[in-house]
Amino acid sequence: MKNLSLITRIRRKLKDKSGQSTTEYILILAIVVMIASKMKTKLQGTVGTAVDGVDKIIQGTVNEMGSN
């Protein structure tokens, strides 16, 4: 079972209805929320960096046009 991916193990666990409790569902939901939160932070940083780069390019172009 060590060779199975995390997603495969979660899917198998969700299919197995014996012994599932509310606690297990809450734990799975907590993991999904944590992963989504981590991805959101990284995505915001990446987008912010890209927007800053575009802003610098635009400012450089405006400054060049103003000096001509």
C-alpha positions in Angstrom: 0.0 0.0 0.0 3.0 2.3 0.3 3.3 2.6 -3.5 -0.2 4.0 -3.8 -0.6 7.7 -4.3 -2.3 9.8 -1.7 -5.3 10.5 -4.1 -5.7 6.7 -4.7 -5.7 6.0 -0.9 -8.2 8.7 -0.3 -10.5 7.4 -3.0 -10.3 3.9 -1.6 -11.1 5.2 1.8 -14.1 7.1 0.6 -15.4 4.0 -1.3 -15.1 1.9 1.9 -18.2 2.7 3.8 -17.4 0.6 6.8 -16.3 2.5 9.9 -16.5 6.0 8.4 -17.5 8.7 10.8 -18.1 12.4 10.8 -14.6 12.9 12.2 -13.0 11.3 9.2 -15.0 13.6 6.9 -14.0 16.6 8.9 -10.3 15.6 8.7 -10.5 15.1 4.9 -12.2 18.5 4.6 -9.6 20.1 6.8 -6.8 18.7 4.5 -8.5 20.0 1.4 -9.0 23.4 2.9 -5.3 23.6 4.0 -4.1 22.6 0.5 -6.4 25.2 -1.1 -5.2 27.8 1.3 -1.5 27.1 0.5 -2.2 27.2 -3.3 -4.2 30.5 -2.9 -1.2 32.2 -1.2 1.3 31.0 -3.8 -1.0 32.0 -6.6 -1.5 35.5 -5.2 2.2 35.9 -4.9 2.8 34.8 -8.4 0.1 37.0 -9.8 1.3 40.0 -7.7 4.8 39.6 -9.1 3.5 39.4 -12.7 1.4 42.5 -12.2 4.3 44.4 -10.7 6.5 43.5 -13.7 3.8 44.7 -16.1 3.4 47.9 -14.1 7.2 48.6 -14.4 7.1 48.0 -18.1 4.1 50.3 -18.6 5.8 53.0 -16.4 9.0 52.7 -18.4 7.1 53.1 -21.7 5.1 56.1 -20.4 8.3 57.8 -19.2 10.0 57.2 -22.6 7.0 58.6 -24.4 7.0 61.7 -22.1 10.6 62.4 -22.7 10.3 62.4 -26.5 
